[in-house]
Amino acid sequence: MTNRDPNVPDFIRKVNDFYDCIADYYKISDLQKLTQDKKKQDIDLVCFYELSEIRKHVRTTGGLNYNDFIKLNPKDEQKFLKSFL
């Protein structure tokens, strides 16, 4: 069982995960470290997984849709998803 809120759409959850990763990175870094990290080529790898999940979601669903932001009830969600197939 997961701690995911069933009322939060997957896209919003993935965006929140990415935001949390960035926020955590800034919490553990001071200004001097952040300035030095900007010069590193691998800085994008810190939260790359979360960002790639957002990109993958957008690509697999054909872009962003209404149900990515507003959680529909299960019956309406199935009807909405079937309209794309």
C-alpha positions as CSV (number, residue, x, y, z in Angstrom):
1,M,0.0,0.0,0.0
2,T,1.3,3.5,-0.8
3,N,0.8,6.8,0.8
4,R,-0.5,8.4,-2.4
5,D,-3.6,10.5,-2.1
6,P,-6.1,9.0,-4.5
7,N,-7.6,12.5,-5.1
8,V,-4.4,13.9,-6.6
9,P,-3.8,13.2,-10.3
10,D,-0.6,11.5,-11.3
11,F,0.8,14.5,-13.2
12,I,0.3,16.8,-10.1
13,R,2.0,14.2,-7.9
14,K,4.9,14.0,-10.3
15,V,5.3,17.7,-10.3
16,N,5.2,17.8,-6.5
17,D,7.9,15.1,-6.4
18,F,10.1,17.2,-8.7
19,Y,9.5,20.3,-6.6
20,D,10.3,18.5,-3.4
21,C,13.5,17.2,-4.8
22,I,14.6,20.7,-5.8
23,A,13.6,22.1,-2.4
24,D,15.5,19.3,-0.6
25,Y,18.6,20.0,-2.8
26,Y,18.5,23.7,-1.9
27,K,18.1,22.8,1.8
28,I,21.2,20.7,2.0
29,S,23.3,23.2,-0.1
30,D,24.7,26.5,0.9
31,L,25.3,29.4,-1.4
32,Q,28.9,28.5,-2.0
33,K,28.1,24.9,-2.9
34,L,25.2,26.0,-5.2
35,T,27.5,28.4,-7.0
36,Q,30.1,25.7,-7.5
37,D,27.4,23.2,-8.6
38,K,26.4,25.5,-11.4
39,K,29.7,24.8,-13.1
40,K,29.3,21.0,-13.0
41,Q,27.8,19.3,-16.0
42,D,26.0,16.7,-13.9
43,I,24.0,19.2,-11.9
44,D,20.9,18.1,-14.0
45,L,21.2,14.6,-12.6
46,V,20.2,15.6,-9.1
47,C,16.5,15.5,-9.8
48,F,16.6,14.1,-13.4
49,Y,14.5,11.0,-12.5
50,E,11.5,13.2,-11.4
51,L,11.8,15.4,-14.4
52,S,12.0,12.4,-16.7
53,E,8.8,11.1,-15.1
54,I,7.0,14.3,-15.9
55,R,8.2,14.2,-19.5
56,K,7.3,10.6,-19.9
57,H,3.8,11.3,-18.6
58,V,3.3,14.2,-21.1
59,R,4.6,12.1,-24.0
60,T,2.5,9.0,-23.2
61,T,-0.7,10.9,-22.7
62,G,-0.4,13.0,-25.8
63,G,0.2,16.2,-23.8
64,L,-1.6,17.6,-20.8
65,N,-5.3,17.1,-20.3
66,Y,-8.1,18.2,-18.0
67,N,-7.8,15.1,-15.9
68,D,-4.1,15.8,-15.3
69,F,-5.1,18.7,-13.1
70,I,-8.6,17.9,-11.9
71,K,-9.3,14.4,-10.4
72,L,-12.5,13.1,-11.9
73,N,-14.7,10.4,-10.2
74,P,-13.8,6.9,-11.5
75,K,-16.8,6.6,-13.8
76,D,-16.2,9.9,-15.5
77,E,-12.4,9.3,-15.6
78,Q,-12.9,6.1,-17.5
79,K,-15.3,7.7,-19.9
80,F,-12.8,10.6,-20.4
81,L,-9.8,8.2,-20.9
82,K,-11.8,6.1,-23.4
83,S,-12.5,9.2,-25.5
84,F,-8.8,9.4,-26.4
85,L,-8.5,5.7,-27.6
